[in-house]
Amino acid sequence: MPLPVSDPDEDLDGATVLDVLLEARHARLDKALSDALPDVSRARVQALIAAGAVTRDGQSLSSGSRSAEPGMYRILMPAPVAADPHPEALALPVLFEDAHLIVVDKPAGMATHPAPGSETGTLVNALLHHCGDTLSGIGGVARPGIVHRLDKGTSGVMVAAKHDRAHQGLTALFAAHDIERTYIALTRGTLAPERGRIESRLGRSAHDRKKMAVLKTGGREAITDYVVERTFGQPARAGGAPLAARVACTLHTGRTHQIRVHMASRGAPLLGDPVYGSGPPAGPVRDAIGAAGLTRQALHAAILGFVHPITDEPMRFETSPPGDMRDLQSRLEAL
């Protein structure tokens, strides 16, 4: 196994110098270095190599796909940029707002909070502009008011807290899974039976640290109830499965990528999912996706219900999927 051989040193400009010893030859340099540094993604290593920040024997390396020879490699890690999101006047559909919390219908394509590759244009940036300095800071500088998240490509209902007491109350509800959460998904093929529960352990994939996977051991418990609401397209052969389906998924836990992984694990990955799609859909479905302009996983957080953490009032919000999913469903209905 590759082995980091020295503790990080602080460079004068705040950058960190890492020395990594590779004791054997490896097929790819980027993979070998990311394996040696569990906290650094392979994509990050590739970017560092492209920027000339990786050297061996004083020579800068330019390709992550090259074979990694045994020896000492030096990586110059730039100083991290402080998380300090700024208010941005972004379109933000507000479903409910009072002095304690705000409920919004997050558009697809908007990240929940700043992260590498999505430093601006996030829900946090929009909330800072909309709510001003009332937004809770208990979630951290980069995630003020945030108690749960939706993937960047997932649309739908989210709640954020405006002060610490509301934040703590909402966090307790989510931790106890005392929240009603139902999503609408459009899937490749369908599930059998048409109604059921998926229970598994979810954790990081052993083959790709950026993906989640169903695990035999380890990970965390994940429970999803599902109902196939409609199916689309005639099976290609007698006894075959429909080409696509609309599935309502109710979460009893809230693990990263839970619905996407659970649907894929049952052979019905979300249409348009760039990570868990596991193969193209049938030609007519693929054409429908293109015509509808869907460029994300077909997943919408349709229902969010909870007890208001301050007033104890029952709250329940429901929204329809946005235009790309509605258009795709209409095209699937015509198959």
N, C-alpha and C positions, 0 to 999 in steps of 0.2 A: 504494500500500500504506500502511496505517496505520503510524505511526512513533513509538516512544517518544523523547521529545526531551530527557529529563534523566535523570541517574543517580538512583537511589533516595536519598531523604533519610531519616535516622532521626528519628522523632518522639520526644517526651519520654518517652512511655510504651512505647517499643519498637516502635510501629507504623511502617510504612514508607509514605511518600507517593510515589506515582508520578504523573508528569505525562505524558499521552499526547496527541499531536497527531494528529487525523484530518484529512487533507487533502482528502477528498472525501466526498460524501454516501454513506451505506451503508443497506442495507435494514433491518438490525437493529443496535441498539447493542451487545447482548451479544456477538454474533459479531465485530463490528468491534474491540471491545476485546480479546477473547481472541485474535484474529488478531495484534493489535499486541503482545501479551504472550505469547510462546510457552510460558512456564513457568507460565501461569495458565490453568486449564481454563475452558471456557465455563460449566460448572455453577458454578464458583467465582465467576466474574464475576456471574452471575445472583444468587448469594447475597449478594454485596457490594452490588449494586444494591438488592436487597430490604431490606438492612440500612441503607440510606441512606449508604453509604460512597463513592458515586460522585457527583461534582458537575461542573457546567459553568457557568462564570461565577458561581460561588458558590451556585448553585441545586442542591439535591439532586434526583437523578433517581430515579424509582420504578419504571420499567418497562424491562426489557431488550428488549422486543419493539418499542419505539418506533424510529423512524428515527434514525440517527445523523447529525446535522448536522456539517459541518466545524467544527473549532475545538479548543480545548484542554480536555481532561477530566482531572480530578484523582481519583485512587483512593487511599483510605486502607486499606492492608493491615494488619490486626491482627497483632500480634507472634505468631510461631509458638509453639505450645505444645510445650514440651520433651518429647521422646519418653522416657517413663519408665514403662513398663508395670508394673502391680502384679500380684502373685499373686492368682489367683481359683480357688476350689474348683469347677471345672467337670468334668462327666463327660468322661472321657478313656479310651477303650478302649485299653489297653496290650497290644501283641502280643509285645514283647520288651523287656527292659531289663537292662543290666549297668552297670558302673562307667564305661563309655565312651560309650554311646549309648542311645537309646530309640526304639522303633518303635511307632507308634500308628496306629489306624484313624480318621482325621479325619472327624467327622460333616459332612454337608452343612449349609451355613448358618454354619459357623465359619470366619472369616477366618484366614489363617495368622499374620499379625502386625498390630499396630495400624496403622491408616491413617485418613485423614479419612473419617468415617462409620462406622468400625469401631474405635473407640478402646479398647473393652473386649470381653470375651467371645471373645478370639482364642485360637488355639493357644498363642501365646507366654504369654498370661496363665495358661493351664492348666498349661503346662510349668513356669513359675516357681513355681507352688504345689506341683506334684508333685515337682519336682527340687530345689527350694530354691536355695541359693547355689552349687550345683555346676555350674549351667548355663553353657556357654561364652559368653563375651562377644565373641568374635572377629567375630561376625556384626553387631555394632553394638548400641547400647543398645536399639533397638526390635526387634531380631531376634536375640536371644541363642540360639545353638545351631542356628539355621535355615540349612540349606544348599540347600534347594529349596522350592518352594511349590506348593500346589494352589489353584485359584480358590475363592472363598468358597462357590460353589454346587456344587463338585465334592467328592465324598466319596472316602475311600480311604486307602491305606497311605502313610505318610510316616516319614522317619527324621530325628532331630535329634541333635546332638552334645552331650556333657556337658562336654567340655573342649577346649582349643585343638588339641591333637594330633589328636584324633578329628575335629574340625571341618576341619582342614587335609586330612586323609586323605580324608574324604568329599567335600570340595570338589574335590579332584583327580580322584576317580572320576567325578563329575558333569561336570567340565570335559572329561574324555577320553571322555565318553559310554560309560564302562565300567560301565553300570548296566542291569539288566533292568527295563523298565517297560512293562506292558501294562494298558490301560484297556478297560472295557466301555462301549459307547455304544449308546443306542437312537436310531435316526435316522428322519427322515421319508423315506419311499421307501427305496431301497437303492443300492448302488454296482455298477457294471459295469466290468471283470469282478469276480467275487466275491472274488478275492484279488489283491492288487497292492501297489505302492509309490507313494506320492505324494512327489515331490521338488519343492521350490519355494524361492523367496526370500520370507521373511516380514518385514514391517516395518509401521510406522505407516501407516494409511490416509491418503491425501492429502485425503480428504473428511471424515474424522472422526478427530481425533488420539487419541481414546480407544479406537479400534478398530484391530485388526491386519488386514492384508490380504496376499494373494498379490501380489507385485510382479514386474514384468518386470526391473527393475534395482534395485540397492541391497538393503537389508535383509540378512538373514542366512539361511544355508542351513537348511532344515527338511526332515526326512525322517521319514515315517510309513509303516510297513507295516500293512496291514489285511487282515482275513478276515471275510467276511460269514458269521456263524454260523447265523443263522436269518432268515427273512423272515415277515412277518405280513400278513394281509389279501389278498383277491383283487383283482387289478387292476380298475380301473373299466371298462376296455375291453380287447378282445383285443390282446395284445402290449404292454399297459401294464405299468408297474412295480408291485410290491407296495406296500402302503400304508406299511409300516414295516419296520425290520430291527434285529437285534442284531449289532453289529460289534465285533470285538476289534481294538484299535489298539495297535501296538507302536512306541514312540518310539525313534528313533536320535539325535534331538536334542531339546532341551527348551525350545522357544521359547514365549513368551507366547501363550496361547490356540491352540497349534499344532493340536490335534485338532479343536477347534471350527471353526477357519478351514479346515483341510484338508477336513473332511467337507462343509462348506458349499460349498467350491469345486467339489466333485464333485456338487453337486445333492442332497446328503443331509444337511442340517443336523441337529444334535442336537435331539431333541424337547425342548420347554420352554426352549430357549435364548433368553434375552431380547435378546441382542445380534446373533447371527448366524442367527437363525431364518429370515429371509427369506421370510415368508409363512406362513399357517396350514396345518396338515396337513389331511388329509381329515376329514370330519365324524366318522366312527367313531373315528378316532385322537384327535381333539380331545376327544370325549366320554370316551374311556378315560383321557386325561391328567387331566381334571377329576375323574373318579371315583376315580383313584388318589391324588389330592392332590399331584401333582408340581408344584412351584412353582420349579423350577430346571432347568438343563440336565441331561439324563439322561446323566451321565458319572460313572464310578466308577473310581478307580485300584485295580485288582484285584491286581496283582502288582508287587512290588518285590524285586529280587534284586541283591546286591552282595557283595563280599569285605569282611569286617570290617576296618576300617582299622588296628586294633591287633593282633588275634589272627590275622589272615589266614584266618579261618574263613569258608567260603561260607555266605551267609545268603540265604534266600528266604522271602518272606511272601506269602500269598494270602488275600484276603477276598472274600466275596460282596457284591454290591450291596445297599444298605440297603432298607428296607421299601417306600419309594415306588417305586423302580425295579423291585423284584420284583413288586409289585402291578400296576404298569403292564404289565410283560411278560406276566403272567398274563392280563390283559384283552386285550392284543394277540393272544395265542395263541387267544383265543376268537373273533376276527374271522373 
